[in-house]
Amino acid sequence: MNATQRLVTRHLAISGRVQGVWFRESMRLEAERLGVNGWVRNARDGVVEAVVQGEENAVTAITRWSRKGPLAARVDDVVVTPATGTYTNFERLPSA
């Protein structure tokens, strides 16, 4: 990361048909491709939640990707809010 790029951290709450469609693993692979760190997990309410951290353009790209997700997903909404933390890789966490 060079001096002109900012490290940003965002929480994503992704709703729709997003569980049971390989969303978490697909997101992990996309995050690794983009150089984004953080985590993704299924929530009890049917939402997939993620924290993504990286250069601003990479976080924008993973957020854009999350609005479509993998082929079998149907994303209805993605709520993006600021988040905190420091992450060194991208993990697929167990369901919350």
Z-matrix of the N, CA and C atoms (Angstrom, degrees):
N
C 1 1.453
C 2 1.525 1 108.13
N 3 1.321 2 116.84 1 130.10
C 4 1.455 3 118.63 2 179.15
C 5 1.528 4 110.36 3 -93.84
N 6 1.317 5 116.47 4 175.45
C 7 1.464 6 121.57 5 -172.57
C 8 1.526 7 113.40 6 -65.24
N 9 1.325 8 118.37 7 -20.61
C 10 1.462 9 120.03 8 -178.13
C 11 1.523 10 112.78 9 -88.34
N 12 1.317 11 118.09 10 -8.32
C 13 1.463 12 121.31 11 -178.94
C 14 1.521 13 110.24 12 -101.33
N 15 1.336 14 114.97 13 136.52
C 16 1.462 15 120.40 14 -178.69
C 17 1.525 16 110.61 15 -99.88
N 18 1.306 17 115.18 16 142.04
C 19 1.456 18 121.48 17 172.17
C 20 1.522 19 107.29 18 -84.11
N 21 1.329 20 116.86 19 123.37
C 22 1.463 21 120.95 20 179.52
C 23 1.518 22 109.30 21 -122.84
N 24 1.334 23 115.43 22 152.07
C 25 1.456 24 122.46 23 179.69
C 26 1.521 25 108.17 24 -131.35
N 27 1.321 26 116.62 25 127.55
C 28 1.458 27 122.08 26 -178.35
C 29 1.521 28 110.29 27 -133.31
N 30 1.333 29 115.09 28 146.35
C 31 1.464 30 122.39 29 171.47
C 32 1.519 31 107.19 30 -99.77
N 33 1.327 32 116.99 31 132.16
C 34 1.458 33 122.58 32 178.44
C 35 1.529 34 109.03 33 -116.23
N 36 1.321 35 116.70 34 131.39
C 37 1.464 36 122.73 35 172.50
C 38 1.524 37 105.68 36 -116.10
N 39 1.324 38 115.99 37 109.54
C 40 1.462 39 122.62 38 -171.12
C 41 1.522 40 108.23 39 -108.08
N 42 1.332 41 115.92 40 119.88
C 43 1.463 42 119.48 41 -177.39
C 44 1.520 43 111.16 42 -118.44
N 45 1.321 44 115.24 43 160.40
C 46 1.460 45 123.60 44 -176.97
C 47 1.517 46 108.12 45 129.58
N 48 1.314 47 116.81 46 -149.84
C 49 1.462 48 120.29 47 173.80
C 50 1.520 49 106.04 48 -90.83
N 51 1.335 50 114.88 49 85.79
C 52 1.471 51 120.31 50 -171.68
C 53 1.532 52 113.13 51 -124.38
N 54 1.322 53 117.22 52 -4.45
C 55 1.456 54 119.68 53 175.13
C 56 1.518 55 108.74 54 -108.28
N 57 1.329 56 115.95 55 142.65
C 58 1.457 57 120.98 56 -179.40
C 59 1.518 58 113.25 57 79.24
N 60 1.338 59 117.28 58 16.24
C 61 1.472 60 121.30 59 -178.78
C 62 1.529 61 111.79 60 -126.61
N 63 1.353 62 116.93 61 20.40
C 64 1.466 63 123.07 62 177.54
C 65 1.519 64 111.65 63 69.93
N 66 1.347 65 117.18 64 26.21
C 67 1.463 66 121.01 65 -177.48
C 68 1.523 67 111.64 66 -65.75
N 69 1.340 68 117.03 67 -49.32
C 70 1.469 69 119.84 68 -175.48
C 71 1.518 70 112.72 69 -60.94
N 72 1.328 71 117.37 70 -46.92
C 73 1.463 72 119.63 71 -178.91
C 74 1.525 73 110.56 72 -67.74
N 75 1.324 74 117.17 73 -39.29
C 76 1.470 75 120.17 74 177.06
C 77 1.520 76 110.88 75 -61.84
N 78 1.328 77 116.46 76 -40.26
C 79 1.460 78 120.05 77 179.61
C 80 1.526 79 110.53 78 -67.90
N 81 1.328 80 116.85 79 -38.86
C 82 1.465 81 120.09 80 178.07
C 83 1.532 82 110.19 81 -60.55
N 84 1.312 83 116.71 82 -44.86
C 85 1.465 84 120.80 83 179.51
C 86 1.527 85 111.27 84 -64.14
N 87 1.324 86 116.95 85 -41.92
C 88 1.470 87 120.65 86 178.89
C 89 1.530 88 110.62 87 -65.98
N 90 1.329 89 116.88 88 -40.52
C 91 1.463 90 120.77 89 178.30
C 92 1.528 91 110.67 90 -61.65
N 93 1.319 92 116.54 91 -43.54
C 94 1.460 93 119.46 92 178.27
C 95 1.524 94 110.75 93 -63.03
N 96 1.315 95 117.22 94 -40.44
C 97 1.466 96 121.44 95 178.96
C 98 1.530 97 111.19 96 -61.73
N 99 1.341 98 116.01 97 -38.42
C 100 1.463 99 121.45 98 -177.40
C 101 1.533 100 113.67 99 -87.10
N 102 1.337 101 117.88 100 -9.58
C 103 1.458 102 120.53 101 -176.86
C 104 1.521 103 113.10 102 76.93
N 105 1.342 104 115.86 103 32.35
C 106 1.471 105 122.03 104 179.69
C 107 1.527 106 108.39 105 -99.83
N 108 1.321 107 116.82 106 138.54
C 109 1.458 108 122.92 107 176.00
C 110 1.522 109 109.85 108 -106.18
N 111 1.341 110 116.55 109 167.32
C 112 1.459 111 121.53 110 177.57
C 113 1.511 112 110.77 111 135.28
N 114 1.336 113 115.89 112 -143.36
C 115 1.467 114 120.64 113 -178.10
C 116 1.525 115 110.29 114 -157.21
N 117 1.340 116 115.07 115 164.06
C 118 1.465 117 122.62 116 175.71
C 119 1.521 118 107.93 117 -142.40
N 120 1.343 119 116.76 118 143.69
C 121 1.466 120 121.08 119 177.98
C 122 1.523 121 109.70 120 -155.92
N 123 1.340 122 115.02 121 160.22
C 124 1.453 123 121.40 122 171.86
C 125 1.518 124 108.93 123 -83.68
N 126 1.319 125 117.03 124 138.83
C 127 1.462 126 122.08 125 174.35
C 128 1.530 127 108.72 126 -101.50
N 129 1.319 128 116.65 127 159.02
C 130 1.464 129 121.66 128 -178.04
C 131 1.525 130 112.96 129 -61.54
N 132 1.331 131 117.00 130 -27.27
C 133 1.471 132 120.23 131 -175.86
C 134 1.533 133 113.05 132 -85.08
N 135 1.337 134 117.99 133 9.74
C 136 1.455 135 121.42 134 177.63
C 137 1.515 136 114.56 135 91.86
N 138 1.323 137 116.40 136 -3.70
C 139 1.463 138 122.05 137 178.94
C 140 1.526 139 109.02 138 -85.38
N 141 1.317 140 116.99 139 149.50
C 142 1.463 141 121.69 140 166.06
C 143 1.518 142 105.75 141 -98.28
N 144 1.322 143 116.26 142 127.52
C 145 1.468 144 118.68 143 177.93
C 146 1.505 145 109.33 144 -116.28
N 147 1.331 146 114.30 145 147.42
C 148 1.462 147 120.34 146 -177.83
C 149 1.518 148 109.26 147 -146.68
N 150 1.322 149 115.36 148 151.20
C 151 1.459 150 121.86 149 166.49
C 152 1.519 151 105.14 150 -117.15
N 153 1.325 152 115.87 151 126.52
C 154 1.460 153 121.79 152 -178.35
C 155 1.519 154 108.80 153 -121.28
N 156 1.338 155 115.17 154 137.50
C 157 1.462 156 120.51 155 -177.74
C 158 1.525 157 109.25 156 -140.63
N 159 1.308 158 115.01 157 134.88
C 160 1.453 159 119.78 158 178.20
C 161 1.509 160 110.47 159 170.17
N 162 1.329 161 115.00 160 -166.41
C 163 1.450 162 119.93 161 176.09
C 164 1.528 163 107.95 162 -62.42
N 165 1.311 164 115.40 163 147.72
C 166 1.459 165 120.54 164 -174.10
C 167 1.525 166 113.02 165 -52.64
N 168 1.331 167 117.35 166 -43.37
C 169 1.466 168 119.61 167 -178.79
C 170 1.524 169 111.96 168 -67.32
N 171 1.326 170 118.27 169 -33.70
C 172 1.464 171 121.80 170 178.13
C 173 1.532 172 110.71 171 -70.77
N 174 1.338 173 117.27 172 -40.87
C 175 1.467 174 120.68 173 177.80
C 176 1.530 175 109.69 174 -65.74
N 177 1.317 176 117.52 175 -38.91
C 178 1.464 177 120.69 176 175.43
C 179 1.524 178 110.21 177 -61.24
N 180 1.327 179 117.40 178 -41.82
C 181 1.465 180 121.61 179 -179.24
C 182 1.527 181 111.85 180 -66.26
N 183 1.341 182 119.17 181 -43.51
C 184 1.476 183 120.26 182 179.55
C 185 1.522 184 110.12 183 -69.38
N 186 1.329 185 117.50 184 -33.39
C 187 1.470 186 120.30 185 176.27
C 188 1.524 187 109.66 186 -65.46
N 189 1.312 188 117.39 187 -43.91
C 190 1.470 189 121.60 188 177.15
C 191 1.529 190 110.04 189 -60.75
N 192 1.333 191 116.94 190 -43.66
C 193 1.462 192 121.20 191 178.37
C 194 1.532 193 110.14 192 -59.82
N 195 1.344 194 117.09 193 -41.70
C 196 1.470 195 120.65 194 -176.40
C 197 1.527 196 112.17 195 -65.04
N 198 1.310 197 118.60 196 -19.53
C 199 1.467 198 121.57 197 178.25
C 200 1.528 199 112.02 198 -73.75
N 201 1.355 200 116.97 199 -14.20
C 202 1.469 201 121.94 200 174.53
C 203 1.519 202 111.03 201 -114.53
N 204 1.338 203 116.19 202 -46.57
C 205 1.457 204 121.20 203 -178.97
C 206 1.516 205 112.07 204 71.29
N 207 1.342 206 116.55 205 -165.15
C 208 1.463 207 120.34 206 179.48
C 209 1.534 208 110.30 207 -71.76
N 210 1.301 209 115.59 208 169.03
C 211 1.458 210 122.29 209 -173.63
C 212 1.532 211 113.86 210 -53.69
N 213 1.327 212 118.15 211 -41.35
C 214 1.464 213 121.14 212 -175.23
C 215 1.536 214 113.35 213 -79.75
N 216 1.317 215 117.35 214 -8.58
C 217 1.474 216 120.38 215 -177.65
C 218 1.523 217 111.19 216 -80.81
N 219 1.336 218 114.24 217 156.15
C 220 1.463 219 121.50 218 168.81
C 221 1.527 220 106.03 219 -130.70
N 222 1.312 221 117.05 220 103.77
C 223 1.461 222 121.82 221 -177.16
C 224 1.518 223 108.36 222 -90.21
N 225 1.345 224 115.42 223 123.19
C 226 1.461 225 121.23 224 177.61
C 227 1.515 226 112.12 225 -93.03
N 228 1.347 227 116.63 226 -35.69
C 229 1.461 228 119.70 227 -176.36
C 230 1.520 229 109.54 228 -158.57
N 231 1.322 230 115.46 229 150.20
C 232 1.463 231 122.60 230 171.88
C 233 1.522 232 106.67 231 -131.85
N 234 1.326 233 116.16 232 115.04
C 235 1.461 234 121.61 233 177.38
C 236 1.523 235 106.96 234 -97.15
N 237 1.327 236 115.87 235 121.69
C 238 1.465 237 122.49 236 -176.44
C 239 1.524 238 108.53 237 -110.95
N 240 1.332 239 116.31 238 125.04
C 241 1.463 240 121.67 239 177.92
C 242 1.528 241 108.84 240 -133.69
N 243 1.339 242 117.46 241 156.60
C 244 1.469 243 120.20 242 176.80
C 245 1.534 244 110.56 243 -62.22
N 246 1.315 245 115.97 244 150.60
C 247 1.463 246 121.90 245 177.86
C 248 1.526 247 108.53 246 -140.60
N 249 1.319 248 114.86 247 169.69
C 250 1.462 249 120.78 248 178.68
C 251 1.521 250 108.99 249 -129.98
N 252 1.304 251 115.57 250 173.32
C 253 1.457 252 121.14 251 178.47
C 254 1.511 253 110.49 252 123.52
N 255 1.310 254 114.61 253 170.79
C 256 1.455 255 121.52 254 176.74
C 257 1.515 256 107.51 255 -130.07
N 258 1.318 257 116.50 256 127.72
C 259 1.461 258 122.20 257 -174.79
C 260 1.513 259 109.43 258 -128.75
N 261 1.334 260 116.06 259 142.35
C 262 1.465 261 119.84 260 -177.60
C 263 1.534 262 112.12 261 -114.31
N 264 1.329 263 117.37 262 -4.97
C 265 1.467 264 122.15 263 176.59
C 266 1.524 265 108.02 264 -157.02
N 267 1.314 266 117.88 265 -176.00
C 268 1.464 267 120.89 266 177.52
C 269 1.517 268 107.55 267 -118.96
N 270 1.345 269 115.49 268 123.81
C 271 1.452 270 121.32 269 -174.96
C 272 1.515 271 111.76 270 -116.36
N 273 1.327 272 115.21 271 145.36
C 274 1.463 273 121.22 272 168.97
C 275 1.519 274 105.81 273 -95.91
N 276 1.323 275 115.97 274 109.06
C 277 1.463 276 121.03 275 -176.92
C 278 1.523 277 111.43 276 -88.17
N 279 1.342 278 117.01 277 158.02
C 280 1.457 279 120.17 278 173.96
C 281 1.536 280 110.30 279 -62.10
N 282 1.309 281 116.10 280 158.67
C 283 1.465 282 120.58 281 178.27
C 284 1.507 283 110.71 282 -58.66
N 285 1.333 284 115.59 283 144.86
C 286 1.467 285 120.97 284 -179.21
C 287 1.513 286 110.17 285 -85.71
